Amino acid sequence: MWVITRQIAELLFCAKCRTMQQRRKTMSTKPPIIFITPEAKTALETEAERASASGDLVGGLLFGHSPDERHRIIVSFVRPRPETGFGKKEFCLDQSRTSQQLDRARELAAEAHYCGVWYVHRTPDQELTDEEWVQTQRVLEDPDFRFKDIVCLVICLYFGDLNTYALSFDLQQSARGQLPTPTQLQLTTEAVSALNLVKPSQPPPPPPPPADWYKSPDVARRLALEREQLAQGYHVEPAVTPGGKVIFRLMPKHRHEDMVFYIACEPGFPDQAPTAFLSLRGDRYPLLSPSLNEWSAKQRLVEAADNLVEWQAHLLDQKIAAADEALERGDYQEASDLLVMVQVRL
């Protein structure tokens, strides 16, 4: 019996080693650099020294923000109350009872939000325990917050020696069962120079286009040609908005004569695609079509208008057919919703 027990133990140990090796194979080649304010770091280390060495999971949540893809800034932290279940399967951020602490963090940085977790280890090992890994995963994958990645700080307090380590954990690592990636941890006093290297001075943005952009000779000729071509198949009423949009109100002459829709051209036309919409009681409803999605400067507005009419007619036929089916099976609410959508487009 002892031999069998030892073999089982060895197999479990080997399996755990393989799991850890797999977790270490991370795809994140460049994890973000973590910055923390001196005040937050000092307070966090003080909290770690106060924490009892009970053997239970000790930790909490971090507050901070992301100035860009390569940096995370931690401004504060909180240790949730035991009744919130931090470290247990049922824990979730919106029930963590930490809204007041989050408000205080936002007094330090207006952009602050939940950004990660922290744990205390009574060993020199910064690697997360299985329990900590599961808790970190639950925070990362919280459906109400949709994080791409989170920060994980591990404070190792071992025989009076205190060290703080930073890790980055993203969705890809979570899906593959991998461990968080170690990354740099620096004080925010070092952040200014680092962020300046990432964000070198940029040239000033180009000036906005003039409000009368449509009066430039090339654009004016193009718009006149567009109106002439549209008039062959549509009743056309052009207008210019105070913001400088050139809008054509269109009604087909031959088919679907009752349909009224609008095509709008903005600064950048014809290189920039026009947009289309319906107007009903002062509200605008955008229209989409393959022609608009694949717009190029070589296309003409009349081609886009024809495609819009065909596409909207096709969609209306589908909605009416679906409404008929809903009526046949007695689903009057769905039929009503579908017919309202048809009415909007007529």
N, C-alpha and C positions, 0 to 999 in steps of 0.2 A: 504493500500500500504506500509506503514512503517513497518508493521508486516512481510510482505512477504520479504521485503528488508533485515530486520534483520535476518530472518531465512536463507536466502541465504548467508548472510555474515557469520553466524555461521557455516553453512555447509562447506563453503570454508575454514574457519579457521580450522575446524576439519580435512578436507582433507589434508591441508598443514601440520598439526601436524603429521598425520599418515605417510605422505611422508617423513618428517624429521626423524621420528622414524625408518622407514624402512632403510633410508640411514645410520643411526647410527649403524645398525646391520651389522657390517663388519666382513668378514671372515679372514682378515689378523691379526693373533694373534701376530705376531712379526714384526712390521714395521721396516724398516732400521733406524739406528741412523744417524742424520744429523749433519755434521760438517761444519762450515763456517769460513773463515779466518777473523781475527780481522779487517783487512782493508775493506773487503767486507761488514761486518756487520755494521761498522761505516758509510761507504758511503751509505749503504742502508737506515739506520735510518736518515741520513742527508737528503736524497732524500724524505723520508716520511714526514719530517718536512717542506720541501719546497712545497710539493704538496698542491694544492688548495683544499678547502673543498667544491667543487662544487656539490657534490652528485653523480657525474658520477664515473664509474669504474676507479680506479687509480691503476696501477700496471705495470708489465712487465715480462721479461724473466730472468731466472737464467742460469748461466754457471757453469759447474762443471764436476765431473766424479765419477765413482764407483770403488773404489779399491777392493771391494768384494761384496758379496750378502747382507751383513749386514750393510754397511756403504755407505754414499753419502757425497761428499766433494764439497762445493760451493766455487768458487774462485772469481766470478764476477757476474754482473747483467747488465741489460739494460732496459730502459723505451722506448719502440718503439715509433716512431713518430705517431701522430694522424692519418695521411693518410694511415698507414698500416692497420688500422681497428682492432687494439687489443681491445678485448672485444666485437667484432661483429662476426656474423656468418661466414663472408667471410675470416676471418683471417687465415693465414697458415704460418708456419715457414719459408718456402723457399722464401716467399715474404715479410718477416718482415724487410728487409733492415738492418740487424744486423750483416752482415758478418764481417765488420771491428771490431766491438766489440768482436765478437767471436775470431778473430785473436789475439786481445789483451789479451783475456782470455787465449789463448793457449801459450802466452808468460809467463804467470804465472804458467800454468800447461799444458804440451804438450797434455795430454789426454782430455782436457776440451772440452765439447760439450754442446748443449742445455740439461738442466737437470730438468727444472721445471719453476714455475711461482711465482710471488710475488704480494701481494695486500696490499693496505693501507686502514685501517678502522678508521673512526672517532668515533668509539664506543669501549667499552671494549670487545666486542663480537668477538671471533676469528672464528666463524662459517661462512663458505662461503655463500654469497648471491646466489640466483639462477643464476644470470648473471655470477658471478665468477665461479660457478660450471660448467656451460656450456663452458666457455672459457678454464677452466682447462681440461675438457674432450676433447675439440678440440685439445689441444696441445698433450695430452697423446695419442690420437688416430690418430695423423697425419700419413697418410699412407707412407710418405717418410722417416720416422725415426724409426718406429716400436719400440717404447718404451714399456718396461714391466711395469714400474712405473715411476712416476715423483715426485719431491719435490714441496711442496707448502709452502711458507712463508707468514704469515699474520702479518703485523706491525700495532698494535693497538695504536693509538695516541688519548688520551682522557683526556682533561683538563690538558695537560702538562705531563701526565703519559704515557710513551712509553714502550711497551712490544712487543717482537717478538716471534711468535709461529711457530713451524714447524709441517707440516702435510705430510703424504705420501698417494699417490693416485695411485692405480694399475688398471689393465684392468678388474679384477673381480669386483672391486667396481664400476667401470664405467658401466659395463654391467648390474649391479643390481641397478643402480641409488642410490648408497650409498655415503655418505659423506667421504672425506679423513680421514685417521686415525691420530690422534695426536701422535707425537713421540718426542724423545729427540732432543734438539738442543744444540750443544756444540761448543766451539771455537776449531780451529785446534791445538791450543797450548795444548789441552787436548787429541788430536787424537793419539799421539804417543803411550802413555800407553794403550789406549783403543784398538788400532789396534794390538799392541803386544799381548794383551790377546786373541784376536781372532786368531792371527797367531803365535802360539808358535813356537819356533825354531824347524825346521824339521831336521831329519837325512839327511846326504848328499845323493844325488841320486846314485843309483847303477852305476858302471862303464859301459860304452857301451860294447856290445858284441864284441869279437875279429873279425877282418875281415875274418879270416879263420875258423869261427865257424863251417863250414860244414866239417872240417877235424877231428872234435872230433869223437872218435870211434863210439858212439851210433848213431850220426847223419850220419856219413859216411856210416854205415851199412844200415841205413834206406834209404838213397838216392840211394845206389846201388840196393837195393831191388825194390825201386820205378822205377828205370830206367829199370831193368830187366822185370818187369811186363808191363810197358808201351811199351816196344819193341815188345811184342807179338801182339799188334794191331796197332802200330804206327811206322812210321819212326822217330827216336829220335835223336836230335842233342843237347847235353848238352853244357852249357857254364856258365862261372862265370864272373859277371861284376866286374869292379874295386871297387864298393861299397860292394861287398860280396854277391850279390844275385845269387842264383843258378837258371838258366833258362833252361827249356826244350822246344826246338822248335819241334812241333809235326805235322805230316801229317798222317791222317788215311790211313790204308793199304787196307781196304776192301770196305767201303762206304764213300762217300763224299771225294774221294781221292784228290780233288783239294783244299780242305780246309787246310789252314796253320794257326796255332795259337800257343800261348806260355803260359806256366805255370811257374810262378816264386815263388821260396821259399826263405824266408828271415829269419834272425836270429829269433829263437823262434819256427821254424818248428820242429816237426809236431804239437806241441800244437797250434801254430798260423797258421791260415788258409793261404793257398797259394792264389795268385792272378792270373788272366788270362787276356790276351789281344791279340788284333790283331795289326799288324804293317803294315802301308801303307805309303810309301814314307817318312819314318822317323818319322811319327807320330804314337802314340799308342792309341788304342781305347779299353777301358776296356770291358771285357766280364763278364756277371753275369749268375748265374744259381742257382737252388735250392740246388744243392750239395755243392757249395761253401758257400752259406749262412748258411748252417747247418753243416759246417765242424767240425769234431772232430779228435783227434789224432788217433783214430781207423780206420778212413777211409784211402783209398789209392788214389794216384794220378790218377791211371787208371780209378777208378770209377768217379772221378771228370771230367776227360777228356771225358769219354763216355757220361756223363750227359751234358757236354758242347756242344758236337757235336749234340746230340739229341735236346737240347734246342735251339741252333742256327739254326738248320734245321727247327724246328717248327716256329721260328720267321721269317725265310726267306720265308717260305711258306705263312705266314700271310702277309708279306710285298708285295710279288708278287701278291697275290690275291687282296690286297687293290689297288695296282698299276693298275691291270686289270680293276677294278671297276672305278678308276679315269679316265682311258682312255675311257671307255664306255660312261661316262657322259661328256667327253670333258674337264676335268680338267687336262690339260697337265703338268702344273707346279707341282701339287701334285704328279702326276705319276712320273715325273722326279726326284723329291726329294726322293720318296720311292725307286726308282730303284738305285739311288746313294747310299742309305743306304744298299741295297742288294749288290752292287758292293764292298762296303767297307768290307763286311763280306765274300766275295768269294775269 
